[in-house]
Amino acid sequence: MRKKYNTFFSVGDIFINKSTGEIGLLTERYDIFDGAFEDIGHIWAWDLYWTGPPIVEGVVGREQSYTELGLMNLLREDVLILVIDGIEQDTEAIIKEFNSKVENDK
């Protein structure tokens, strides 16, 4: 069984999309399977509410869901910037700490 790990994100954290300039606010964390598959553990996801000019008017909704691993990958690939309490975070340090925790939880 996969072990649980603590999240690095909190409600109110902000993501900035580097290519569009849109700003996303984390609004809710939830288990996408709601514990239905005990043998694989939790798969955590976040709702993000995006503000700013729409990329394509009417095509993409303002509220979108991302798994925690998906958000980490977007940080790793330099697509997003994480801002906590008004301070841009050191992406490399977050990813290193995240990878360490995941490895230790195995």
Phi and psi restraints in degrees (value plus and minus 20) as a CYANA .aco file:
   2 ARG   PHI     -91.0   -51.0
   2 ARG   PSI     118.5   158.5
   3 LYS   PHI    -106.8   -66.8
   3 LYS   PSI     139.9   179.9
   4 LYS   PHI    -102.5   -62.5
   4 LYS   PSI     133.6   173.6
   5 TYR   PHI    -155.6  -115.6
   5 TYR   PSI     136.9   176.9
   6 ASN   PHI     -97.1   -57.1
   6 ASN   PSI     130.9   170.9
   7 THR   PHI    -100.1   -60.1
   7 THR   PSI     137.0   177.0
   8 PHE   PHI    -119.6   -79.6
   8 PHE   PSI     -23.8    16.2
   9 PHE   PHI    -132.6   -92.6
   9 PHE   PSI     138.6   178.6
  10 SER   PHI    -159.1  -119.1
  10 SER   PSI     135.5   175.5
  11 VAL   PHI     -75.5   -35.5
  11 VAL   PSI     113.1   153.1
  12 GLY   PHI      78.9   118.9
  12 GLY   PSI     -33.5     6.5
  13 ASP   PHI     -84.5   -44.5
  13 ASP   PSI     132.1   172.1
  14 ILE   PHI    -138.9   -98.9
  14 ILE   PSI     118.7   158.7
  15 PHE   PHI    -136.9   -96.9
  15 PHE   PSI     120.0   160.0
  16 ILE   PHI    -136.1   -96.1
  16 ILE   PSI     106.2   146.2
  17 ASN   PHI     -99.2   -59.2
  17 ASN   PSI      97.4   137.4
  18 LYS   PHI     -85.5   -45.5
  18 LYS   PSI     -49.3    -9.3
  19 SER   PHI    -107.4   -67.4
  19 SER   PSI     -50.4   -10.4
  20 THR   PHI    -126.1   -86.1
  20 THR   PSI     -39.9     0.1
  21 GLY   PHI      60.8   100.8
  21 GLY   PSI     -21.0    19.0
  22 GLU   PHI     -85.4   -45.4
  22 GLU   PSI     129.9   169.9
  23 ILE   PHI    -135.5   -95.5
  23 ILE   PSI     108.2   148.2
  24 GLY   PHI    -134.6   -94.6
  24 GLY   PSI     117.6   157.6
  25 LEU   PHI    -131.9   -91.9
  25 LEU   PSI     105.6   145.6
  26 LEU   PHI     -91.3   -51.3
  26 LEU   PSI     106.4   146.4
  27 THR   PHI    -134.9   -94.9
  27 THR   PSI     -46.7    -6.7
  28 GLU   PHI    -180.4  -140.4
  28 GLU   PSI     121.6   161.6
  29 ARG   PHI    -131.9   -91.9
  29 ARG   PSI     119.0   159.0
  30 TYR   PHI    -174.8  -134.8
  30 TYR   PSI     138.8   178.8
  31 ASP   PHI    -106.3   -66.3
  31 ASP   PSI      97.5   137.5
  32 ILE   PHI     -85.7   -45.7
  32 ILE   PSI     -43.4    -3.4
  33 PHE   PHI    -122.7   -82.7
  33 PHE   PSI     -18.7    21.3
  34 ASP   PHI      30.1    70.1
  34 ASP   PSI      19.6    59.6
  35 GLY   PHI      54.5    94.5
  35 GLY   PSI      -8.7    31.3
  36 ALA   PHI     -87.1   -47.1
  36 ALA   PSI     -46.0    -6.0
  37 PHE   PHI    -137.7   -97.7
  37 PHE   PSI      64.6   104.6
  38 GLU   PHI     -81.4   -41.4
  38 GLU   PSI     -48.4    -8.4
  39 ASP   PHI     -91.4   -51.4
  39 ASP   PSI     -38.4     1.6
  40 ILE   PHI    -128.3   -88.3
  40 ILE   PSI     -25.6    14.4
  41 GLY   PHI      58.8    98.8
  41 GLY   PSI    -184.1  -144.1
  42 HIS   PHI    -103.7   -63.7
  42 HIS   PSI     123.8   163.8
  43 ILE   PHI    -137.7   -97.7
  43 ILE   PSI      82.5   122.5
  44 TRP   PHI    -105.4   -65.4
  44 TRP   PSI     122.1   162.1
  45 ALA   PHI    -156.3  -116.3
  45 ALA   PSI     142.8   182.8
  46 TRP   PHI    -148.6  -108.6
  46 TRP   PSI     123.9   163.9
  47 ASP   PHI    -110.9   -70.9
  47 ASP   PSI     112.0   152.0
  48 LEU   PHI    -138.0   -98.0
  48 LEU   PSI     110.8   150.8
  49 TYR   PHI    -124.9   -84.9
  49 TYR   PSI      96.2   136.2
  50 TRP   PHI    -111.2   -71.2
  50 TRP   PSI     119.5   159.5
  51 THR   PHI    -142.3  -102.3
  51 THR   PSI     143.3   183.3
  52 GLY   PHI      90.7   130.7
  52 GLY   PSI    -198.7  -158.7
  53 PRO   PHI     -85.4   -45.4
  53 PRO   PSI     117.9   157.9
  54 PRO   PHI     -88.8   -48.8
  54 PRO   PSI     123.6   163.6
  55 ILE   PHI     -86.8   -46.8
  55 ILE   PSI     -72.2   -32.2
  56 VAL   PHI    -152.1  -112.1
  56 VAL   PSI      93.0   133.0
  57 GLU   PHI     -72.7   -32.7
  57 GLU   PSI     102.9   142.9
  58 GLY   PHI      59.9    99.9
  58 GLY   PSI     -26.1    13.9
  59 VAL   PHI    -112.2   -72.2
  59 VAL   PSI     -61.3   -21.3
  60 VAL   PHI    -129.6   -89.6
  60 VAL   PSI     107.8   147.8
  61 GLY   PHI     -92.4   -52.4
  61 GLY   PSI     138.1   178.1
  62 ARG   PHI     -91.9   -51.9
  62 ARG   PSI     -53.7   -13.7
  63 GLU   PHI    -119.4   -79.4
  63 GLU   PSI     103.9   143.9
  64 GLN   PHI    -153.3  -113.3
  64 GLN   PSI     132.5   172.5
  65 SER   PHI    -127.5   -87.5
  65 SER   PSI     122.3   162.3
  66 TYR   PHI    -157.7  -117.7
  66 TYR   PSI     120.0   160.0
  67 THR   PHI     -92.1   -52.1
  67 THR   PSI     138.2   178.2
  68 GLU   PHI     -80.7   -40.7
  68 GLU   PSI     -60.2   -20.2
  69 LEU   PHI     -85.4   -45.4
  69 LEU   PSI     -55.9   -15.9
  70 GLY   PHI     -83.5   -43.5
  70 GLY   PSI     -62.3   -22.3
  71 LEU   PHI     -83.6   -43.6
  71 LEU   PSI     -61.9   -21.9
  72 MET   PHI     -81.2   -41.2
  72 MET   PSI     -61.5   -21.5
  73 ASN   PHI     -84.3   -44.3
  73 ASN   PSI     -58.6   -18.6
  74 LEU   PHI     -86.6   -46.6
  74 LEU   PSI     -53.9   -13.9
  75 LEU   PHI     -87.6   -47.6
  75 LEU   PSI     -66.2   -26.2
  76 ARG   PHI     -79.9   -39.9
  76 ARG   PSI     -59.2   -19.2
  77 GLU   PHI    -104.3   -64.3
  77 GLU   PSI     -13.8    26.2
  78 ASP   PHI      45.0    85.0
  78 ASP   PSI      12.2    52.2
  79 VAL   PHI    -108.9   -68.9
  79 VAL   PSI     -57.1   -17.1
  80 LEU   PHI    -138.7   -98.7
  80 LEU   PSI     136.4   176.4
  81 ILE   PHI    -135.4   -95.4
  81 ILE   PSI     114.9   154.9
  82 LEU   PHI    -118.7   -78.7
  82 LEU   PSI     109.9   149.9
  83 VAL   PHI    -142.9  -102.9
  83 VAL   PSI     103.3   143.3
  84 ILE   PHI    -142.3  -102.3
  84 ILE   PSI     106.9   146.9
  85 ASP   PHI      32.4    72.4
  85 ASP   PSI      18.2    58.2
  86 GLY   PHI      59.4    99.4
  86 GLY   PSI     -15.1    24.9
  87 ILE   PHI    -136.4   -96.4
  87 ILE   PSI     105.0   145.0
  88 GLU   PHI     -85.2   -45.2
  88 GLU   PSI     111.8   151.8
  89 GLN   PHI    -110.2   -70.2
  89 GLN   PSI     134.0   174.0
  90 ASP   PHI     -98.2   -58.2
  90 ASP   PSI      81.8   121.8
  91 THR   PHI     -78.6   -38.6
  91 THR   PSI     -63.8   -23.8
  92 GLU   PHI     -80.7   -40.7
  92 GLU   PSI     -60.8   -20.8
  93 ALA   PHI     -86.5   -46.5
  93 ALA   PSI     -60.6   -20.6
  94 ILE   PHI     -83.5   -43.5
  94 ILE   PSI     -65.8   -25.8
  95 ILE   PHI     -85.2   -45.2
  95 ILE   PSI     -61.4   -21.4
  96 LYS   PHI     -81.7   -41.7
  96 LYS   PSI     -65.8   -25.8
  97 GLU   PHI     -85.0   -45.0
  97 GLU   PSI     -62.0   -22.0
  98 PHE   PHI     -80.0   -40.0
  98 PHE   PSI     -69.7   -29.7
  99 ASN   PHI     -80.8   -40.8
  99 ASN   PSI     -58.8   -18.8
 100 SER   PHI     -83.1   -43.1
 100 SER   PSI     -65.6   -25.6
 101 LYS   PHI     -83.5   -43.5
 101 LYS   PSI     -63.5   -23.5
 102 VAL   PHI     -82.2   -42.2
 102 VAL   PSI     -63.3   -23.3
 103 GLU   PHI     -83.4   -43.4
 103 GLU   PSI     -62.5   -22.5
 104 ASN   PHI     -88.8   -48.8
 104 ASN   PSI     -46.2    -6.2
 105 ASP   PHI    -102.0   -62.0
 105 ASP   PSI     -27.1    12.9
